Protein backbone atom coordinates (compact mmCIF):
# COMPACT_ATOMS: atom_id res chain seq x y z
CA UNK A 1 0.00 0.00 0.00
CA UNK A 2 2.72 2.42 -0.90
CA UNK A 3 -0.01 4.82 -1.84
CA UNK A 4 1.07 7.84 0.08
CA UNK A 5 4.18 9.94 0.32
CA UNK A 6 5.26 12.25 3.12
CA UNK A 7 5.56 15.91 2.25
CA UNK A 8 5.38 19.02 4.35
CA UNK A 9 3.81 18.63 7.78
CA UNK A 10 0.32 19.98 8.23
CA UNK A 11 -1.31 20.49 11.63
CA UNK A 12 1.40 18.38 13.24
CA UNK A 13 1.14 15.51 10.73
CA UNK A 14 2.85 14.69 7.45
CA UNK A 15 0.94 15.46 4.29
CA UNK A 16 0.08 12.30 2.35
CA UNK A 17 -0.81 12.02 -1.31
CA UNK A 18 -2.84 8.95 -2.37
CA UNK A 19 -1.69 7.17 -5.51
CA UNK A 20 -3.87 7.43 -8.63
CA UNK A 21 -6.63 9.13 -6.66
CA UNK A 22 -8.01 11.03 -9.65
CA UNK A 23 -8.27 7.83 -11.69
CA UNK A 24 -9.96 6.04 -8.79
CA UNK A 25 -12.53 8.82 -8.49
CA UNK A 26 -13.12 8.65 -12.24
CA UNK A 27 -13.70 4.89 -12.14
CA UNK A 28 -16.04 5.01 -9.13
CA UNK A 29 -18.05 8.12 -10.06
CA UNK A 30 -20.59 6.38 -12.36
CA UNK A 31 -21.73 3.95 -9.67
CA UNK A 32 -21.52 6.36 -6.74
CA UNK A 33 -23.55 9.06 -8.52
CA UNK A 34 -26.05 6.79 -10.27
CA UNK A 35 -28.95 7.90 -8.06
CA UNK A 36 -27.62 11.09 -6.50
CA UNK A 37 -24.65 13.30 -7.47
CA UNK A 38 -23.56 13.47 -3.82
CA UNK A 39 -23.24 9.69 -3.48
CA UNK A 40 -26.05 9.66 -0.91
CA UNK A 41 -27.09 6.12 -0.01
CA UNK A 42 -23.89 4.63 -1.42
CA UNK A 43 -21.18 2.79 0.51
CA UNK A 44 -17.51 2.54 -0.40
CA UNK A 45 -15.13 0.15 1.36
CA UNK A 46 -11.54 1.31 1.64
CA UNK A 47 -10.09 -2.10 2.41
CA UNK A 48 -6.60 -0.70 2.96
CA UNK A 49 -7.32 2.55 4.78
CA UNK A 50 -3.74 3.40 5.74
CA UNK A 51 -3.52 7.09 6.59
CA UNK A 52 -6.84 7.80 4.89
CA UNK A 53 -5.66 9.65 1.79
CA UNK A 54 -7.97 7.90 -0.66
CA UNK A 55 -10.92 7.99 1.73
CA UNK A 56 -10.45 11.71 2.31
CA UNK A 57 -10.57 12.32 -1.44
CA UNK A 58 -13.75 10.28 -1.87
CA UNK A 59 -15.51 11.95 1.06
CA UNK A 60 -14.63 15.38 -0.30
CA UNK A 61 -15.82 14.49 -3.80
CA UNK A 62 -19.10 12.85 -2.71
CA UNK A 63 -20.68 14.66 0.23
CA UNK A 64 -23.32 11.98 0.82
CA UNK A 65 -21.00 8.97 0.63
CA UNK A 66 -20.39 6.59 3.53
CA UNK A 67 -17.01 4.84 3.84
CA UNK A 68 -16.05 1.73 5.77
CA UNK A 69 -12.30 1.77 6.35
CA UNK A 70 -10.36 -1.41 7.15
CA UNK A 71 -6.78 -1.67 8.35
CA UNK A 72 -4.78 -4.23 10.32
CA UNK A 73 -2.46 -1.53 11.69
CA UNK A 74 -3.92 0.07 14.81
CA UNK A 75 -1.57 3.05 14.52
CA UNK A 76 -2.80 3.69 10.97
CA UNK A 77 -6.41 3.59 12.18
CA UNK A 78 -5.59 6.07 14.92
CA UNK A 79 -3.94 8.51 12.52
CA UNK A 80 -6.61 8.15 9.83
CA UNK A 81 -9.29 8.78 12.46
CA UNK A 82 -7.55 12.07 13.29
CA UNK A 83 -7.25 13.00 9.62
CA UNK A 84 -10.88 12.19 8.84
CA UNK A 85 -12.45 13.45 12.08
CA UNK A 86 -14.29 16.26 10.30
CA UNK A 87 -16.36 13.69 8.38
CA UNK A 88 -17.82 12.30 11.60
CA UNK A 89 -20.07 9.26 11.31
CA UNK A 90 -19.67 9.08 7.56
CA UNK A 91 -16.62 6.87 8.26
CA UNK A 92 -16.67 3.54 10.08
CA UNK A 93 -13.28 2.20 11.18
CA UNK A 94 -12.61 -1.53 11.48
CA UNK A 95 -9.41 -3.10 12.80
CA UNK A 96 -8.95 -6.16 10.62
CA UNK A 97 -6.83 -7.63 7.87
CA UNK A 98 -8.68 -6.96 4.64
CA UNK A 99 -9.69 -10.58 4.20
CA UNK A 100 -11.94 -9.97 7.21
CA UNK A 101 -14.13 -7.95 4.84
CA UNK A 102 -17.32 -9.96 5.24
CA UNK A 103 -17.22 -9.77 9.04
CA UNK A 104 -16.33 -6.07 8.86
CA UNK A 105 -19.43 -5.38 6.77
CA UNK A 106 -21.61 -7.20 9.27
CA UNK A 107 -19.96 -5.26 12.10
CA UNK A 108 -20.88 -2.06 10.25
CA UNK A 109 -24.51 -3.19 10.01
CA UNK A 110 -24.42 -4.34 6.37
CA UNK A 111 -24.94 -7.68 4.69
CA UNK A 112 -21.87 -9.49 3.45
CA UNK A 113 -23.36 -9.78 -0.05
CA UNK A 114 -24.56 -7.12 -2.51
CA UNK A 115 -24.43 -4.34 0.08
CA UNK A 116 -21.75 -1.92 -1.17
CA UNK A 117 -21.16 -0.05 -4.38
CA UNK A 118 -17.38 0.38 -4.45
CA UNK A 119 -14.34 -1.35 -2.95
CA UNK A 120 -10.75 -0.12 -3.12
CA UNK A 121 -7.65 -2.23 -2.46
CA UNK A 122 -4.34 -0.37 -2.30
CA UNK A 123 -2.06 -3.31 -1.62
CA UNK A 124 1.34 -3.78 -0.02
CA UNK A 125 3.11 -1.85 2.71
CA UNK A 126 1.97 1.69 3.53
CA UNK A 127 4.29 4.67 3.47
CA UNK A 128 3.65 5.19 7.19
CA UNK A 129 5.08 1.74 7.86
CA UNK A 130 8.03 2.42 5.57
CA UNK A 131 8.72 5.77 7.18
CA UNK A 132 8.51 4.66 10.82
CA UNK A 133 12.10 3.58 11.37
CA UNK A 134 11.41 1.12 14.17
CA UNK A 135 9.05 -1.03 12.09
CA UNK A 136 11.90 -2.68 10.15
CA UNK A 137 10.28 -2.49 6.70
CA UNK A 138 12.99 -0.35 5.09
CA UNK A 139 16.41 -1.75 4.25
CA UNK A 140 17.88 1.77 4.10
CA UNK A 141 17.92 2.16 7.91
CA UNK A 142 19.06 -0.15 10.70
CA UNK A 143 16.01 -1.12 12.78
CA UNK A 144 14.55 -4.09 14.68
CA UNK A 145 13.55 -6.91 12.34
CA UNK A 146 9.82 -6.63 12.95
CA UNK A 147 7.88 -6.04 9.68
CA UNK A 148 4.47 -6.71 11.25
CA UNK A 149 1.69 -4.57 9.80
CA UNK A 150 -0.43 -5.57 12.79
CA UNK A 151 1.86 -5.15 15.79
CA UNK A 152 -0.36 -7.45 17.85
CA UNK A 153 0.49 -10.38 15.56
CA UNK A 154 2.91 -13.01 16.82
CA UNK A 155 5.48 -13.68 14.10
CA UNK A 156 8.20 -11.12 13.30
CA UNK A 157 10.81 -11.11 10.56
CA UNK A 158 13.45 -11.92 13.20
CA UNK A 159 11.55 -15.06 14.18
CA UNK A 160 11.35 -16.15 10.55
CA UNK A 161 15.09 -15.69 10.07
CA UNK A 162 16.05 -17.31 13.35
CA UNK A 163 13.73 -20.34 13.37
CA UNK A 164 12.62 -21.36 9.88
CA UNK A 165 14.39 -24.38 8.31
CA UNK A 166 16.81 -23.62 5.48
CA UNK A 167 14.55 -25.19 2.86
CA UNK A 168 11.58 -23.06 3.95
CA UNK A 169 13.68 -19.90 3.96
CA UNK A 170 14.84 -20.72 0.44
CA UNK A 171 11.26 -21.29 -0.71
CA UNK A 172 10.04 -18.00 0.76
CA UNK A 173 12.87 -16.02 -0.81
CA UNK A 174 12.39 -17.71 -4.17
CA UNK A 175 8.58 -17.56 -4.33
CA UNK A 176 7.78 -14.33 -2.50
CA UNK A 177 10.93 -12.40 -3.38
CA UNK A 178 11.61 -13.93 -6.80
CA UNK A 179 15.22 -14.03 -5.60
CA UNK A 180 17.48 -16.12 -7.86
CA UNK A 181 20.08 -16.50 -5.10
CA UNK A 182 17.49 -17.79 -2.60
CA UNK A 183 19.29 -21.04 -1.76
CA UNK A 184 22.63 -19.26 -1.30
CA UNK A 185 21.06 -16.60 0.95
CA UNK A 186 19.15 -19.18 3.02
CA UNK A 187 22.33 -21.14 3.64
CA UNK A 188 24.13 -17.95 4.72
CA UNK A 189 21.28 -17.08 7.09
CA UNK A 190 21.44 -20.49 8.76
CA UNK A 191 25.23 -20.24 9.17
CA UNK A 192 24.99 -16.73 10.60
CA UNK A 193 22.21 -17.44 13.09
CA UNK A 194 24.24 -20.35 14.51
CA UNK A 195 26.76 -17.73 15.67
CA UNK A 196 24.27 -15.06 16.79
CA UNK A 197 20.54 -14.51 16.22
CA UNK A 198 19.31 -11.88 13.79
CA UNK A 199 18.04 -8.80 15.60
CA UNK A 200 18.34 -5.83 13.26
CA UNK A 201 17.83 -5.08 9.59
CA UNK A 202 21.41 -3.90 9.33
CA UNK A 203 22.66 -7.41 10.11
CA UNK A 204 20.55 -8.84 7.31
CA UNK A 205 21.56 -6.19 4.78
CA UNK A 206 25.24 -6.86 5.51
CA UNK A 207 24.71 -10.59 5.01
CA UNK A 208 22.96 -9.98 1.69
CA UNK A 209 25.82 -7.85 0.41
CA UNK A 210 28.16 -10.71 1.22
CA UNK A 211 25.94 -13.52 -0.11
CA UNK A 212 24.90 -11.99 -3.44
CA UNK A 213 27.66 -11.92 -6.09
CA UNK A 214 29.10 -8.49 -6.86
CA UNK A 215 28.07 -8.64 -10.52
CA UNK A 216 24.44 -9.26 -9.54
CA UNK A 217 24.50 -6.42 -7.00
CA UNK A 218 25.24 -3.92 -9.76
CA UNK A 219 21.89 -4.48 -11.48
CA UNK A 220 18.25 -4.83 -10.47
CA UNK A 221 18.14 -2.33 -7.62
CA UNK A 222 19.20 -2.72 -4.01
CA UNK A 223 20.36 -6.29 -3.24
CA UNK A 224 18.12 -6.39 -0.14
CA UNK A 225 14.93 -5.43 -1.96
CA UNK A 226 13.74 -8.93 -2.84
CA UNK A 227 14.61 -10.50 0.50
CA UNK A 228 12.84 -7.77 2.47
CA UNK A 229 9.78 -8.13 0.23
CA UNK A 230 9.73 -11.89 0.79
CA UNK A 231 10.01 -11.56 4.57
CA UNK A 232 7.30 -8.93 4.71
CA UNK A 233 4.91 -11.06 2.66
CA UNK A 234 5.58 -14.09 4.87
CA UNK A 235 5.22 -12.21 8.16
CA UNK A 236 1.93 -10.61 7.13
CA UNK A 237 0.39 -13.38 5.03
CA UNK A 238 -0.17 -10.83 2.27
CA UNK A 239 -0.73 -13.13 -0.68
CA UNK A 240 -2.91 -15.49 1.34
CA UNK A 241 -5.05 -12.53 2.44
CA UNK A 242 -5.39 -11.32 -1.15
CA UNK A 243 -6.42 -14.75 -2.43
CA UNK A 244 -8.92 -15.04 0.43
CA UNK A 245 -10.59 -11.67 -0.11
CA UNK A 246 -11.24 -11.39 -3.83
CA UNK A 247 -14.25 -13.74 -3.78
CA UNK A 248 -15.93 -12.09 -0.76
CA UNK A 249 -15.23 -8.65 -2.21
CA UNK A 250 -16.87 -9.55 -5.50
CA UNK A 251 -19.88 -10.99 -3.66
CA UNK A 252 -20.17 -7.86 -1.50
CA UNK A 253 -20.71 -5.62 -4.53
CA UNK A 254 -24.22 -4.78 -5.64
CA UNK A 255 -25.10 -4.98 -9.31
CA UNK A 256 -23.23 -2.20 -11.06
CA UNK A 257 -20.76 -2.04 -8.18
CA UNK A 258 -17.09 -1.58 -8.94
CA UNK A 259 -13.80 -2.77 -7.46
CA UNK A 260 -10.28 -1.37 -7.89
CA UNK A 261 -7.06 -3.23 -7.09
CA UNK A 262 -3.75 -1.38 -6.99
CA UNK A 263 -0.78 -3.76 -6.85
CA UNK A 264 2.87 -2.84 -6.33
CA UNK A 265 4.59 -6.07 -7.24
CA UNK A 266 4.02 -8.77 -9.82
CA UNK A 267 2.93 -11.49 -7.38
CA UNK A 268 -0.09 -9.45 -6.25
CA UNK A 269 -0.96 -8.40 -9.78
CA UNK A 270 -0.91 -11.99 -11.06
CA UNK A 271 -3.39 -13.05 -8.39
CA UNK A 272 -5.72 -10.15 -9.20
CA UNK A 273 -5.45 -10.76 -12.95
CA UNK A 274 -6.19 -14.48 -12.54
CA UNK A 275 -9.15 -14.00 -10.21
CA UNK A 276 -10.76 -11.33 -12.38
CA UNK A 277 -10.13 -13.30 -15.58
CA UNK A 278 -12.39 -16.20 -14.71
CA UNK A 279 -15.13 -13.85 -13.49
CA UNK A 280 -15.34 -12.01 -16.81
CA UNK A 281 -15.72 -15.20 -18.85
CA UNK A 282 -18.93 -16.88 -19.91
CA UNK A 283 -19.55 -20.39 -18.58
CA UNK A 284 -21.99 -21.27 -21.35
CA UNK A 285 -20.94 -24.03 -23.75
CA UNK A 286 -19.06 -22.70 -26.76
CA UNK A 287 -21.02 -22.15 -29.93
CA UNK A 288 -24.28 -20.96 -28.39
CA UNK A 289 -25.62 -17.67 -29.83
CA UNK A 290 -26.46 -16.37 -26.33
CA UNK A 291 -25.41 -17.24 -22.80
CA UNK A 292 -27.51 -19.69 -20.86
CA UNK A 293 -29.38 -18.17 -17.89
CA UNK A 294 -26.98 -17.56 -15.02
CA UNK A 295 -23.98 -18.69 -17.09
CA UNK A 296 -22.83 -15.36 -18.49
CA UNK A 297 -19.95 -13.27 -17.17
CA UNK A 298 -20.37 -11.95 -13.64
CA UNK A 299 -17.98 -9.03 -14.15
CA UNK A 300 -16.70 -6.76 -16.92
CA UNK A 301 -13.21 -5.29 -16.92
CA UNK A 302 -12.98 -1.50 -16.79
CA UNK A 303 -9.29 -1.30 -17.62
CA UNK A 304 -7.34 -2.67 -20.54
CA UNK A 305 -4.66 -4.67 -18.83
CA UNK A 306 -3.04 -2.99 -15.85
CA UNK A 307 -2.94 0.79 -15.85
CA UNK A 308 0.12 2.63 -14.56
CA UNK A 309 0.61 5.98 -12.87
CA UNK A 310 1.34 8.80 -15.28
CA UNK A 311 4.89 10.01 -15.77
CA UNK A 312 3.99 13.25 -14.00
CA UNK A 313 2.57 11.43 -10.97
CA UNK A 314 5.51 9.04 -10.79
CA UNK A 315 7.91 12.01 -10.89
CA UNK A 316 5.99 13.84 -8.16
CA UNK A 317 5.47 10.73 -6.01
CA UNK A 318 8.12 8.04 -6.74
CA UNK A 319 6.21 5.49 -4.67
CA UNK A 320 3.49 5.47 -7.33
CA UNK A 321 5.91 4.30 -10.05
CA UNK A 322 5.39 0.52 -9.64
CA UNK A 323 1.59 0.61 -9.24
CA UNK A 324 -0.58 -1.59 -11.48
CA UNK A 325 -4.28 -0.73 -11.37
CA UNK A 326 -7.04 -3.12 -12.44
CA UNK A 327 -10.77 -2.46 -12.10
CA UNK A 328 -13.97 -4.36 -12.80
CA UNK A 329 -17.75 -3.86 -12.60
CA UNK A 330 -20.30 -6.41 -11.45
CA UNK A 331 -22.77 -6.95 -14.30
CA UNK A 332 -24.63 -10.06 -13.12
CA UNK A 333 -25.35 -12.11 -10.04
CA UNK A 334 -23.45 -15.31 -9.45
CA UNK A 335 -25.45 -18.39 -10.36
CA UNK A 336 -25.87 -20.98 -7.63
C-alpha positions in Angstrom: 0.0 0.0 0.0 2.7 2.4 -0.9 0.0 4.8 -1.8 1.1 7.8 0.1 4.2 9.9 0.3 5.3 12.3 3.1 5.6 15.9 2.3 5.4 19.0 4.3 3.8 18.6 7.8 0.3 20.0 8.2 -1.3 20.5 11.6 1.4 18.4 13.2 1.1 15.5 10.7 2.9 14.7 7.5 0.9 15.5 4.3 0.1 12.3 2.3 -0.8 12.0 -1.3 -2.8 9.0 -2.4 -1.7 7.2 -5.5 -3.9 7.4 -8.6 -6.6 9.1 -6.7 -8.0 11.0 -9.6 -8.3 7.8 -11.7 -10.0 6.0 -8.8 -12.5 8.8 -8.5 -13.1 8.7 -12.2 -13.7 4.9 -12.1 -16.0 5.0 -9.1 -18.0 8.1 -10.1 -20.6 6.4 -12.4 -21.7 3.9 -9.7 -21.5 6.4 -6.7 -23.6 9.1 -8.5 -26.0 6.8 -10.3 -28.9 7.9 -8.1 -27.6 11.1 -6.5 -24.6 13.3 -7.5 -23.6 13.5 -3.8 -23.2 9.7 -3.5 -26.1 9.7 -0.9 -27.1 6.1 0.0 -23.9 4.6 -1.4 -21.2 2.8 0.5 -17.5 2.5 -0.4 -15.1 0.1 1.4 -11.5 1.3 1.6 -10.1 -2.1 2.4 -6.6 -0.7 3.0 -7.3 2.6 4.8 -3.7 3.4 5.7 -3.5 7.1 6.6 -6.8 7.8 4.9 -5.7 9.6 1.8 -8.0 7.9 -0.7 -10.9 8.0 1.7 -10.4 11.7 2.3 -10.6 12.3 -1.4 -13.7 10.3 -1.9 -15.5 11.9 1.1 -14.6 15.4 -0.3 -15.8 14.5 -3.8 -19.1 12.9 -2.7 -20.7 14.7 0.2 -23.3 12.0 0.8 -21.0 9.0 0.6 -20.4 6.6 3.5 -17.0 4.8 3.8 -16.0 1.7 5.8 -12.3 1.8 6.3 -10.4 -1.4 7.2 -6.8 -1.7 8.4 -4.8 -4.2 10.3 -2.5 -1.5 11.7 -3.9 0.1 14.8 -1.6 3.0 14.5 -2.8 3.7 11.0 -6.4 3.6 12.2 -5.6 6.1 14.9 -3.9 8.5 12.5 -6.6 8.1 9.8 -9.3 8.8 12.5 -7.6 12.1 13.3 -7.3 13.0 9.6 -10.9 12.2 8.8 -12.4 13.5 12.1 -14.3 16.3 10.3 -16.4 13.7 8.4 -17.8 12.3 11.6 -20.1 9.3 11.3 -19.7 9.1 7.6 -16.6 6.9 8.3 -16.7 3.5 10.1 -13.3 2.2 11.2 -12.6 -1.5 11.5 -9.4 -3.1 12.8 -8.9 -6.2 10.6 -6.8 -7.6 7.9 -8.7 -7.0 4.6 -9.7 -10.6 4.2 -11.9 -10.0 7.2 -14.1 -7.9 4.8 -17.3 -10.0 5.2 -17.2 -9.8 9.0 -16.3 -6.1 8.9 -19.4 -5.4 6.8 -21.6 -7.2 9.3 -20.0 -5.3 12.1 -20.9 -2.1 10.3 -24.5 -3.2 10.0 -24.4 -4.3 6.4 -24.9 -7.7 4.7 -21.9 -9.5 3.4 -23.4 -9.8 -0.1 -24.6 -7.1 -2.5 -24.4 -4.3 0.1 -21.8 -1.9 -1.2 -21.2 -0.1 -4.4 -17.4 0.4 -4.4 -14.3 -1.3 -2.9 -10.7 -0.1 -3.1 -7.7 -2.2 -2.5 -4.3 -0.4 -2.3 -2.1 -3.3 -1.6 1.3 -3.8 0.0 3.1 -1.9 2.7 2.0 1.7 3.5 4.3 4.7 3.5 3.7 5.2 7.2 5.1 1.7 7.9 8.0 2.4 5.6 8.7 5.8 7.2 8.5 4.7 10.8 12.1 3.6 11.4 11.4 1.1 14.2 9.1 -1.0 12.1 11.9 -2.7 10.2 10.3 -2.5 6.7 13.0 -0.4 5.1 16.4 -1.8 4.2 17.9 1.8 4.1 17.9 2.2 7.9 19.1 -0.1 10.7 16.0 -1.1 12.8 14.6 -4.1 14.7 13.5 -6.9 12.3 9.8 -6.6 12.9 7.9 -6.0 9.7 4.5 -6.7 11.3 1.7 -4.6 9.8 -0.4 -5.6 12.8 1.9 -5.1 15.8 -0.4 -7.5 17.9 0.5 -10.4 15.6 2.9 -13.0 16.8 5.5 -13.7 14.1 8.2 -11.1 13.3 10.8 -11.1 10.6 13.4 -11.9 13.2 11.6 -15.1 14.2 11.3 -16.1 10.5 15.1 -15.7 10.1 16.0 -17.3 13.3 13.7 -20.3 13.4 12.6 -21.4 9.9 14.4 -24.4 8.3 16.8 -23.6 5.5 14.5 -25.2 2.9 11.6 -23.1 3.9 13.7 -19.9 4.0 14.8 -20.7 0.4 11.3 -21.3 -0.7 10.0 -18.0 0.8 12.9 -16.0 -0.8 12.4 -17.7 -4.2 8.6 -17.6 -4.3 7.8 -14.3 -2.5 10.9 -12.4 -3.4 11.6 -13.9 -6.8 15.2 -14.0 -5.6 17.5 -16.1 -7.9 20.1 -16.5 -5.1 17.5 -17.8 -2.6 19.3 -21.0 -1.8 22.6 -19.3 -1.3 21.1 -16.6 1.0 19.2 -19.2 3.0 22.3 -21.1 3.6 24.1 -18.0 4.7 21.3 -17.1 7.1 21.4 -20.5 8.8 25.2 -20.2 9.2 25.0 -16.7 10.6 22.2 -17.4 13.1 24.2 -20.4 14.5 26.8 -17.7 15.7 24.3 -15.1 16.8 20.5 -14.5 16.2 19.3 -11.9 13.8 18.0 -8.8 15.6 18.3 -5.8 13.3 17.8 -5.1 9.6 21.4 -3.9 9.3 22.7 -7.4 10.1 20.5 -8.8 7.3 21.6 -6.2 4.8 25.2 -6.9 5.5 24.7 -10.6 5.0 23.0 -10.0 1.7 25.8 -7.8 0.4 28.2 -10.7 1.2 25.9 -13.5 -0.1 24.9 -12.0 -3.4 27.7 -11.9 -6.1 29.1 -8.5 -6.9 28.1 -8.6 -10.5 24.4 -9.3 -9.5 24.5 -6.4 -7.0 25.2 -3.9 -9.8 21.9 -4.5 -11.5 18.2 -4.8 -10.5 18.1 -2.3 -7.6 19.2 -2.7 -4.0 20.4 -6.3 -3.2 18.1 -6.4 -0.1 14.9 -5.4 -2.0 13.7 -8.9 -2.8 14.6 -10.5 0.5 12.8 -7.8 2.5 9.8 -8.1 0.2 9.7 -11.9 0.8 10.0 -11.6 4.6 7.3 -8.9 4.7 4.9 -11.1 2.7 5.6 -14.1 4.9 5.2 -12.2 8.2 1.9 -10.6 7.1 0.4 -13.4 5.0 -0.2 -10.8 2.3 -0.7 -13.1 -0.7 -2.9 -15.5 1.3 -5.0 -12.5 2.4 -5.4 -11.3 -1.1 -6.4 -14.7 -2.4 -8.9 -15.0 0.4 -10.6 -11.7 -0.1 -11.2 -11.4 -3.8 -14.2 -13.7 -3.8 -15.9 -12.1 -0.8 -15.2 -8.6 -2.2 -16.9 -9.5 -5.5 -19.9 -11.0 -3.7 -20.2 -7.9 -1.5 -20.7 -5.6 -4.5 -24.2 -4.8 -5.6 -25.1 -5.0 -9.3 -23.2 -2.2 -11.1 -20.8 -2.0 -8.2 -17.1 -1.6 -8.9 -13.8 -2.8 -7.5 -10.3 -1.4 -7.9 -7.1 -3.2 -7.1 -3.7 -1.4 -7.0 -0.8 -3.8 -6.8 2.9 -2.8 -6.3 4.6 -6.1 -7.2 4.0 -8.8 -9.8 2.9 -11.5 -7.4 -0.1 -9.5 -6.3 -1.0 -8.4 -9.8 -0.9 -12.0 -11.1 -3.4 -13.1 -8.4 -5.7 -10.2 -9.2 -5.5 -10.8 -12.9 -6.2 -14.5 -12.5 -9.1 -14.0 -10.2 -10.8 -11.3 -12.4 -10.1 -13.3 -15.6 -12.4 -16.2 -14.7 -15.1 -13.8 -13.5 -15.3 -12.0 -16.8 -15.7 -15.2 -18.9 -18.9 -16.9 -19.9 -19.5 -20.4 -18.6 -22.0 -21.3 -21.4 -20.9 -24.0 -23.8 -19.1 -22.7 -26.8 -21.0 -22.1 -29.9 -24.3 -21.0 -28.4 -25.6 -17.7 -29.8 -26.5 -16.4 -26.3 -25.4 -17.2 -22.8 -27.5 -19.7 -20.9 -29.4 -18.2 -17.9 -27.0 -17.6 -15.0 -24.0 -18.7 -17.1 -22.8 -15.4 -18.5 -19.9 -13.3 -17.2 -20.4 -12.0 -13.6 -18.0 -9.0 -14.2 -16.7 -6.8 -16.9 -13.2 -5.3 -16.9 -13.0 -1.5 -16.8 -9.3 -1.3 -17.6 -7.3 -2.7 -20.5 -4.7 -4.7 -18.8 -3.0 -3.0 -15.9 -2.9 0.8 -15.9 0.1 2.6 -14.6 0.6 6.0 -12.9 1.3 8.8 -15.3 4.9 10.0 -15.8 4.0 13.2 -14.0 2.6 11.4 -11.0 5.5 9.0 -10.8 7.9 12.0 -10.9 6.0 13.8 -8.2 5.5 10.7 -6.0 8.1 8.0 -6.7 6.2 5.5 -4.7 3.5 5.5 -7.3 5.9 4.3 -10.1 5.4 0.5 -9.6 1.6 0.6 -9.2 -0.6 -1.6 -11.5 -4.3 -0.7 -11.4 -7.0 -3.1 -12.4 -10.8 -2.5 -12.1 -14.0 -4.4 -12.8 -17.8 -3.9 -12.6 -20.3 -6.4 -11.4 -22.8 -7.0 -14.3 -24.6 -10.1 -13.1 -25.4 -12.1 -10.0 -23.5 -15.3 -9.5 -25.4 -18.4 -10.4 -25.9 -21.0 -7.6 
